[in-house]
Amino acid sequence: MRIMLLFVPLVCLVMPPVAAELVWEEDTQTFHTEIGQRSVEATFPFRNAGSGTVTITRISSDCACNVPALDKDVFAPGEHGQIDATFNIGSRVGRHSSRIVVRTDDGEAHVLTLILHIPEVVRLEPTIMSWRMEEPPEPQTLLIEAGTELPVHVESVTSTDERFGAELETKEEGRRYAVTVTPETTEQPLFATLRVDAVVGDDERQSHHAHARVIRAPRPAPYAPEQPASARESGEPSPAPDDGGAPIAATPRILSWRTGEGSTPKQMNIRVNTSEPIELTGVEGSNEAFLFLFETVEEGREYRVTVTPRDTSEPVRTALRFKGAPGSAPAALARVAGKPVP
């Protein structure tokens, strides 16, 4: 009996992967706003240029002032769509940028950027007034001027700390004002935010801020006796403080305000934990929702940052980066979050 074995070849059909791809007409838009303009509307058109359906799973922005919107989230090959964004200007002036992140079901993240140039209707100079401890508490002058052709009527200037006196004087109605600021004492560190309430044009009310502070004079570097020659020649470095490995420590790491709480300044202390000093030169945030005052307590060793939210009516957060810090330094955070204060 003969058994026939038949080998039937199997043909494997390899299908090309189905891919989706969002192509944007432009990913960055720049606007120069008009005086008195309250918001900016932006549209970011796109097209699914791939061969498969794409689903937008999430859109988010880095600021509560920037609100993105999407009519639908599933797009067939060749289909067009758009992201609409509304940027609420509020009391912001100068250059501002905000990002929108669009995430899709294929794991991709698309970044869209809004850049705004907002006219400075009210100018304050200087925005920071400083006195050293133990110096005479001599008065300093804050100048307030109209930055455009619109009249500016300053109604009041108030201080968050009554130990700073603020006396308003009209130099030219609707154009120029002067505020004489005087600390009650310079025997201890003080900090205050000066709030300038003004009417711009006919009826637009605005608030602007400057700062006054009494700060410590820089402390001299601590005396360190010279190491014996044997220790120097050994080449062994001095032991670093036991800090868990972080070269720079911020205390507290997170500064928080409740929505509606008010723009009360809060302080963060920065300490260098390495055996070698680290010279920090300033601080910057990931957006412009907060004001920062940076001061040196002990050069290379200790610093202080005073943080003030520009507005607490909406949730917002910013990541703090310390200029001059090594890349491994931990980040810090300032945020307005939570339920409104009753």
C-alpha positions in Angstrom: 0.0 0.0 0.0 1.4 3.3 -1.1 0.7 6.4 1.0 1.0 9.6 -0.8 1.9 12.7 1.2 0.8 15.9 -0.4 2.5 19.1 0.7 0.3 22.1 0.1 2.2 25.4 0.3 0.7 28.0 2.5 0.7 31.5 1.1 1.0 34.1 3.8 -0.3 37.5 2.8 1.4 40.3 4.7 -0.8 43.4 4.8 0.8 46.8 5.3 0.1 48.3 8.7 -2.8 50.8 8.8 -1.4 54.1 10.0 -3.0 57.3 11.0 -1.3 60.7 10.8 -2.5 64.1 11.7 -1.0 66.9 9.5 -1.5 70.5 10.8 -1.7 73.5 8.6 0.4 75.3 11.3 1.3 74.4 14.9 2.2 78.0 16.1 0.1 81.1 15.9 1.0 84.6 16.9 -1.4 87.4 17.8 -0.9 91.1 18.6 -3.9 92.1 20.6 -5.7 95.4 20.7 -6.1 97.7 23.7 -9.1 96.5 25.7 -9.3 93.2 24.0 -10.5 90.5 26.5 -9.8 87.3 24.6 -8.2 85.8 21.5 -9.8 83.1 19.4 -7.5 80.7 17.5 -8.2 77.8 15.1 -5.7 75.0 14.3 -6.9 73.1 11.2 -5.6 69.5 10.5 -6.1 66.6 8.2 -5.8 62.8 8.8 -3.2 62.1 6.1 -2.9 58.4 7.1 -4.5 55.3 5.8 -6.3 54.5 9.1 -8.9 56.1 11.4 -7.4 58.3 14.1 -9.0 59.1 17.5 -8.1 62.1 19.5 -8.1 60.8 23.1 -7.3 64.0 25.0 -6.6 67.7 24.6 -5.1 69.8 27.4 -3.4 73.2 27.9 -0.7 74.4 30.3 -2.8 77.3 31.6 -6.5 77.7 32.6 -6.5 80.9 30.6 -6.2 78.8 27.4 -9.3 76.7 26.8 -9.2 74.3 23.8 -12.3 72.7 22.2 -13.0 69.9 19.7 -16.3 69.1 18.0 -15.6 65.4 17.4 -12.8 63.0 18.2 -12.8 60.3 15.5 -11.5 61.1 12.0 -11.4 58.8 8.9 -8.6 58.8 6.4 -8.5 62.1 4.5 -11.0 63.8 6.9 -10.4 67.4 8.1 -10.9 68.8 11.6 -9.8 71.6 13.8 -8.9 72.5 17.4 -10.5 75.8 18.6 -8.8 77.7 21.4 -9.9 80.7 23.5 -7.2 82.6 25.4 -8.6 84.8 28.1 -6.3 87.8 28.5 -7.4 89.0 31.9 -4.8 91.4 33.4 -1.9 89.9 31.5 0.5 92.2 29.6 3.6 91.8 27.5 4.5 88.5 25.7 2.7 85.4 26.7 2.8 81.9 25.3 0.7 78.8 26.0 0.8 75.3 24.7 -2.0 72.8 23.8 -1.1 69.1 23.7 -3.2 66.9 21.5 -3.0 63.1 22.2 -4.2 60.4 19.8 -4.9 56.7 20.2 -1.6 55.8 18.4 0.3 57.2 21.3 1.4 60.4 19.5 1.4 63.8 21.1 1.1 67.0 19.0 2.0 70.3 20.5 0.3 73.6 19.4 1.5 77.0 20.6 -0.2 80.3 21.0 1.9 83.4 21.3 0.3 86.7 22.3 1.8 90.2 22.4 -0.5 92.2 24.8 0.0 96.0 25.0 1.1 97.3 28.4 -1.6 99.8 29.1 -0.3 100.7 32.6 3.5 100.9 33.3 5.0 100.5 36.8 8.6 101.4 37.4 10.3 99.9 39.3 8.3 96.7 40.0 10.5 95.8 42.9 11.7 98.2 45.7 14.3 96.9 48.1 15.9 98.0 51.4 18.7 96.3 53.3 18.2 95.5 56.9 19.6 98.2 59.2 19.7 100.7 56.4 17.7 104.0 57.0 14.1 103.5 55.9 14.3 106.2 53.3 11.3 106.6 51.0 11.4 105.3 47.4 9.1 106.2 44.5 7.0 104.0 42.4 6.1 105.6 39.1 2.8 104.8 37.3 2.3 105.9 33.7 -0.2 105.3 30.9 1.5 103.0 28.3 -0.9 103.9 25.5 -3.1 106.7 24.3 -5.8 105.5 26.6 -6.2 107.5 29.9 -5.4 105.7 33.1 -7.1 106.9 36.3 -5.4 105.4 39.4 -8.0 105.1 42.2 -5.9 103.6 45.0 -2.7 101.9 45.9 -2.8 99.4 48.8 -0.2 97.3 50.5 -0.6 93.8 51.8 1.6 94.7 54.8 0.6 97.9 56.6 4.3 98.3 57.7 4.9 99.7 54.2 3.3 103.1 53.7 2.1 104.0 50.2 1.2 107.6 49.5 -0.4 108.3 46.0 0.3 111.6 44.2 -1.2 112.7 40.9 1.4 114.2 38.6 -0.7 114.5 35.5 -4.3 113.3 35.6 -4.9 110.3 33.4 -1.2 110.0 32.5 1.3 110.0 35.3 1.3 109.2 39.1 3.8 108.7 41.8 3.6 106.5 44.9 5.9 107.2 47.8 6.7 103.9 49.5 8.3 103.9 53.0 9.0 100.9 55.3 8.1 101.5 58.9 11.2 99.7 60.0 14.3 97.9 58.5 15.1 96.0 61.6 13.6 92.7 60.2 12.8 91.2 56.8 9.5 92.4 55.3 7.7 91.8 52.1 4.6 93.4 50.6 2.7 93.4 47.4 1.5 96.9 46.3 -1.8 96.7 44.4 -2.6 99.5 42.0 -6.3 99.7 41.1 -7.0 101.8 38.1 -9.7 102.6 35.5 -8.4 102.4 31.9 -10.3 104.3 29.2 -13.9 104.9 30.1 -14.8 101.9 32.4 -12.3 99.1 32.3 -11.0 98.3 35.8 -7.6 96.8 36.1 -5.3 95.8 38.9 -1.5 95.9 38.7 1.2 94.9 41.2 4.6 96.0 42.4 6.6 94.7 45.4 8.4 96.2 48.3 10.8 94.3 50.6 13.4 94.6 53.3 16.0 91.9 52.9 19.1 90.7 54.7 22.5 91.8 53.7 24.5 88.9 52.2 26.3 87.0 54.9 30.1 86.5 54.6 31.2 83.0 53.7 31.8 80.9 56.9 35.4 80.5 58.0 36.8 77.1 57.0 40.3 76.2 58.4 42.8 75.0 55.8 43.1 71.3 55.5 46.4 69.7 56.5 48.8 69.0 53.7 48.3 65.3 54.1 44.5 65.6 53.6 45.0 67.9 50.6 47.4 65.5 49.0 45.2 62.5 49.5 42.8 63.8 46.9 39.8 62.7 48.9 36.9 65.2 48.7 35.2 66.5 51.8 32.1 64.6 52.7 28.8 66.1 51.5 25.9 66.6 53.8 23.6 63.6 54.1 20.7 64.9 52.0 19.5 61.8 50.2 21.5 62.7 47.1 19.7 65.9 46.0 22.2 68.7 45.2 19.6 71.3 45.8 16.6 71.2 48.2 13.6 73.5 48.0 11.4 73.9 51.1 8.6 73.6 50.7 8.7 71.9 47.3 5.1 72.9 46.5 3.5 76.3 47.2 -0.3 76.2 47.0 -3.2 78.7 46.9 -6.9 78.0 46.9 -9.0 79.5 44.1 -10.3 82.9 45.2 -7.9 83.0 48.1 -6.1 86.2 47.0 -2.6 86.8 45.8 -0.8 86.6 49.1 3.0 86.1 48.6 4.6 82.9 49.9 8.2 82.0 50.3 10.3 79.0 49.3 13.8 78.4 50.7 16.5 76.8 48.5 19.5 75.1 50.1 22.6 73.8 48.4 23.6 70.4 49.8 26.8 69.7 47.9 30.3 70.1 49.3 31.0 72.6 46.6 28.9 75.8 46.4 26.4 76.2 43.6 25.8 79.7 42.4 22.1 80.2 41.5 21.3 83.3 39.5 17.5 83.3 39.5 14.3 81.4 39.0 11.8 81.1 36.2 8.4 79.4 35.7 7.1 77.2 32.9 4.5 80.0 32.3 3.8 83.5 33.4 1.0 82.9 35.9 3.3 83.7 38.9 5.7 86.5 39.9 9.0 85.6 41.4 11.4 87.6 43.6 14.8 85.8 44.0 17.3 86.8 46.7 20.6 85.5 47.9 20.8 84.6 51.6 24.3 83.1 51.5 26.2 83.1 48.2 26.5 79.5 46.9 24.6 78.0 49.8 21.2 79.4 50.5 18.6 81.4 48.5 15.0 82.5 48.9 12.2 82.9 46.4 9.0 84.8 47.1 6.2 83.6 44.8 3.0 85.6 44.1 0.2 84.4 41.8 -1.0 87.0 39.3 -4.6 85.8 39.7 -6.3 83.1 41.9 -9.7 83.1 40.2 -8.8 80.0 38.1 -6.7 76.9 38.7 -3.2 77.1 37.3 0.2 75.7 38.0 3.8 76.4 37.0 7.0 74.4 37.4 10.0 76.3 38.8 13.5 76.0 37.4 16.4 77.4 39.3 19.0 79.1 37.0 22.4 77.6 37.5 21.2 74.4 39.1 22.6 71.1 37.9 20.3 69.1 35.7 19.6 66.6 38.4 18.2 69.2 40.8 14.6 68.5 41.8 11.8 70.6 40.4 9.5 72.8 42.5 5.9 73.7 41.9 3.6 76.6 42.5 -0.2 76.2 41.9 -3.6 77.6 42.4 -6.0 74.7 42.9 -8.9 73.3 44.9 -12.3 74.5 45.8 -13.0 78.3 45.9 -12.7 79.9 49.3 -16.2 80.8 50.5 
